[in-house]
Amino acid sequence: MTMENDYTDTLKRIKEIEETSSRELAQRKKSLEDEHHRLEEDAAKSIASAREAAEADVARQVDEARISAQAEADKVLASARKESEAIAVRKLDRKDTKKIIEDIILAEFKEV
């Protein structure tokens, strides 16, 4: 009977160890799943934050480029305006007047 009792006790201990191990594994699995879920949420938040920062940076760069282009266009217009005013004020000599008449006015008659 002692052997039967030893065998029964051994089976009970094995069963208890299996149940304890099973509970520990279930708890560890739950813990890892929770950690995995938390990491996924953190990653999603990080991606959203990076996307917002990138969009804000793109918007800022577009504004800077627009302002720079407008400033350059204003410079070109100012330069052209100064040149046109200088040309308009300048007195035309006979040679320039003749060239203008030939190039513009007489060119219309030559085409016909």
C-alpha positions in Angstrom: 0.0 0.0 0.0 2.8 2.3 0.6 3.8 2.1 -3.0 0.2 2.9 -4.0 0.2 5.8 -1.7 3.6 7.0 -3.0 2.3 6.6 -6.5 -0.9 8.5 -5.7 1.0 11.2 -3.9 3.4 11.6 -6.9 0.5 11.8 -9.3 -1.2 14.5 -7.1 2.0 16.5 -6.9 2.4 16.2 -10.7 -1.2 17.4 -11.1 -0.7 20.3 -8.7 2.5 21.3 -10.5 0.7 21.1 -13.9 -2.1 23.3 -12.6 0.3 25.8 -11.1 2.3 25.9 -14.2 -0.8 26.3 -16.3 -2.0 29.2 -14.2 1.5 30.8 -14.3 1.6 30.4 -18.1 -1.9 31.9 -18.5 -1.0 34.8 -16.3 2.3 35.3 -18.3 0.3 35.1 -21.6 -2.2 37.7 -20.3 0.7 39.9 -19.2 2.4 39.6 -22.6 -0.8 40.3 -24.5 -1.5 43.4 -22.4 2.1 44.6 -23.0 1.7 43.9 -26.7 -1.5 45.9 -26.8 0.1 48.8 -24.9 3.0 48.8 -27.3 0.7 48.8 -30.3 -1.2 51.8 -28.8 2.1 53.6 -28.1 3.3 53.0 -31.7 0.0 54.3 -33.1 0.3 57.4 -31.0 3.9 57.9 -32.0 3.0 57.5 -35.7 0.2 60.0 -35.4 2.4 62.5 -33.7 5.1 62.1 -36.3 2.6 62.5 -39.1 1.2 65.7 -37.5 4.8 67.1 -37.1 5.6 66.3 -40.7 2.4 67.9 -42.0 3.1 71.0 -39.9 6.7 71.1 -41.3 5.5 70.7 -44.9 3.0 73.6 -44.3 5.7 75.8 -42.8 8.1 75.0 -45.7 5.4 75.8 -48.3 4.7 79.1 -46.6 8.4 80.0 -46.5 8.7 79.1 -50.2 5.7 81.2 -51.1 7.0 84.2 -49.2 10.4 83.8 -50.8 8.9 83.5 -54.3 6.7 86.5 -53.7 9.7 88.5 -52.5 11.7 87.5 -55.6 8.8 88.4 -57.8 8.5 91.8 -56.1 12.2 92.4 -56.7 11.9 91.5 -60.4 8.8 93.7 -60.8 10.5 96.6 -59.1 13.6 96.3 -61.3 11.4 96.1 -64.4 9.4 99.1 -63.3 12.6 101.2 -62.7 14.0 100.2 -66.1 10.7 101.0 -67.9 10.6 104.4 -66.1 14.2 105.1 -67.1 13.4 104.2 -70.7 10.2 106.3 -70.7 12.0 109.3 -69.4 15.0 109.0 -71.8 14.9 111.3 -74.8 14.9 109.3 -78.0 17.4 110.4 -80.7 16.7 110.1 -84.4 18.3 106.7 -84.7 16.1 105.2 -82.0 13.0 106.9 -83.3 13.7 105.5 -86.8 14.3 102.0 -85.5 11.0 102.1 -83.5 9.1 103.3 -86.6 10.7 100.6 -88.8 10.3 97.8 -86.3 6.8 98.4 -85.2 4.8 100.6 -87.6 6.3 99.7 -90.9 6.6 96.0 -90.0 2.8 95.8 -90.2 2.8 97.0 -93.9 5.6 94.6 -94.8 3.7 91.6 -93.6 0.7 92.4 -95.9 
